């Protein structure tokens, strides 16, 4: 989880939206959810 918070702090929300979309396309909904919640 610290890895997720690290990227939440140092990257923009648009970056996480792209990451979330990539995880959704790969059917990895858990990581997609984490990435999407970072973008808020």
C-alpha positions in Angstrom: 0.0 0.0 0.0 2.9 2.4 0.6 3.8 1.9 -3.0 0.3 3.1 -4.0 0.5 6.1 -1.7 3.9 7.0 -3.0 2.6 7.2 -6.6 -0.5 9.0 -5.4 1.7 11.7 -3.9 4.2 12.1 -6.8 2.0 11.6 -9.9 -1.0 13.4 -11.4 -4.5 12.1 -11.4 -4.5 11.8 -15.2 -1.6 9.4 -14.9 -3.6 7.2 -12.6 -6.7 7.3 -14.8 -4.5 5.9 -17.6 -3.1 3.2 -15.3 -6.6 2.3 -14.1 -7.8 1.9 -17.7 -4.8 -0.4 -18.4 -5.6 -2.6 -15.4 -9.3 -2.8 -16.3 -8.3 -3.9 -19.8 -6.2 -6.6 -18.2 -9.1 -7.7 -16.0 -7.2 -6.7 -12.9 -10.0 -4.9 -11.0 -8.3 -4.7 -7.7 -5.4 -2.7 -8.9 -7.7 -0.7 -11.2 -9.8 0.2 -8.1 -6.7 1.3 -6.2 -5.5 3.4 -9.1 -8.9 5.0 -9.6 -9.2 5.9 -5.9 -5.8 7.6 -6.2 -7.1 9.9 -8.9 -9.8 11.4 -6.6 
